[in-house]
Amino acid sequence: MTASQILIPRLHSEVSCMHRTKNESQTQPPKPHQPYMDSGEKMNDQLRAMFRKEELELAGAIGAQDIPIKDKITSLFEQLNDPLLSDEDVSSLLAVNGAKGEISSLLGELCATGQLQSSNKTRRPLDPESITLYRSTKTASSRLKLIATEAKLNNGTSRYQLTCNGRLIRSIARIDRLDALAGTGNQRDEIRRHVSDISKGIRSGTQVPNSVLLVLLSEHVTLEGDEETPSSFISIRPLDQFIDTPIPGNTNDLAQSFRLVELDFPFRKAAFDEEKSAVLVDGQQRTAALSLVDLDAIPAFSLSINAIVADESEAKKIFMVSNSTVKIETQFSRALLASLEESPGYLREEQIRAQAAKMLALEEKTSPFLDLVQYPGIKKDKRPPIAYNSIFQILTTFTDSSLPIGDDAKTLAEVVARSFTAVRNAWPTAWAKKPNDSRLMHGAGLRAMANLLVNKLEQFFPEHEGNIDSPELWKALEHSLGRLKNTVIWTVQDTATSTAQAKNNYINEISNRQNTNQDITKLSNFLKKESLDLDTKAAKDTRSSKSKTKDQ
């Protein structure tokens, strides 16, 4: 069915209105059926901006047809310009209200029969983390050939510079968001307000002068344009010889060395992220903003591009350098650091702590912190009780100690896990609760406890021949915490069954402490003094008992 055939019933309904009587026209004015307008009232700005007005009209006309919804969906994907759509998008474009569940099911059926393809790994600008996108199987990939200037860099590599329609960038390059579980992400989530501001500027005619940065993944790039390379590869073909421009008065040094090249990308408007051979390292917000700009108003908008050839690991380092002048949320930056294979020397100590935090929060099955940390990039249905900064500060307390554990992330994670496992065992009713319900899980409680644990381990370490793995050392720590639990409690509920001293300590020393340096210091000093008094008394009682036994 052609677009003109689809539009026939709509035109017929409009013409039929003209045959009403004059009285009918006066009492009930004719109202042409315009499905795309009804749909548009509920359509979000981003979806509306993806299509020209005539495409929205076409989608509305398809939705108005008296045919099965499955046929409407098929027609929508075949007649629009290679759309990449979610189930909500399909429902909105067709103006099929209240049928999202049915549409999702039908989209699945069309994928099963080979008429559509789906991806749950692809993200368009501003898409949520959990979304499935669909496209037609009838559109073949093609090639996008762009002319760029290749400049030789001082380290022997090349940089490619060009300007093109910025709307093409997201079809050839993916956004590698921070993915803590897979360790493959390196991009911040879009800051919606900033994106909105940029889009307003574009609509007003403001140009975007700063370039975006692409990494062409080296494992998918051929530098000489071999005709037999896979279709998924990016080909870089020289179009000229290098032109060297010397510095005046110095014939040995060059001001620049450049040539023209052709960058040949695999291209499909509805490309899935897993098919793209380039990563957008810097420019996520600019390209996201462009996706909010109406296609009819600004069909093409030029963006400049800097591109280099590198692997995934190098892309992460490039991201950090390119954003070094832009404030990145501290916890995101540290989580990113944990995913790097290597880091600059000045970041090495911080990287060890970041890697240990990842092990404790996400990887080590026996860790007392597993699934309890608000780890950057990990979204859970229920908010975990421990802030990422708290676990990082705990690790900092341990690495700043005299214990020989700061040079290896695995050793650091093991010592911290073992220490807080003893804490969890001593106060099981206070562990894994919300900070409002347990002061132990509050930042102040965790950091004060870390100070106490380090204090104890530094005391026991030399007493056990400097062996951090000594079973007797860990028994000593467990016994010390076992004594402390009799006078220290962390929840209101535990005051009902605790001693009078423990209840008073909770009210006066624990319950009102906040996550400030002053309160953390006060709580740490209280725990250390209380523990020291109890351990001293226990040691004295032990000596007294031994003395009595000896006398007998």
BELWO-V572307 format. One record per helix or strand of 3 or more residues. SS is the DSSP state (H for helix, E for strand). FROM is the first residue (numbers start at 0). LEN is the number of residues. If there is no record, write none. Layout:
ss=SS from=FROM len=LEN
ss=SS from=FROM len=LEN
This chain:
ss=H from=2 len=15
ss=H from=21 len=6
ss=H from=34 len=8
ss=H from=44 len=5
ss=H from=52 len=12
ss=H from=68 len=11
ss=H from=86 len=8
ss=H from=99 len=13
ss=E from=115 len=4
ss=E from=132 len=4
ss=E from=141 len=11
ss=E from=157 len=8
ss=H from=165 len=7
ss=H from=191 len=12
ss=E from=211 len=6
ss=H from=217 len=3
ss=E from=233 len=5
ss=E from=242 len=5
ss=E from=249 len=18
ss=H from=272 len=3
ss=E from=277 len=5
ss=H from=283 len=7
ss=E from=301 len=9
ss=H from=311 len=11
ss=H from=329 len=10
ss=H from=344 len=19
ss=H from=387 len=12
ss=H from=408 len=18
ss=H from=427 len=3
ss=H from=442 len=21
ss=H from=470 len=14
ss=H from=492 len=4
ss=H from=499 len=11
ss=H from=516 len=35
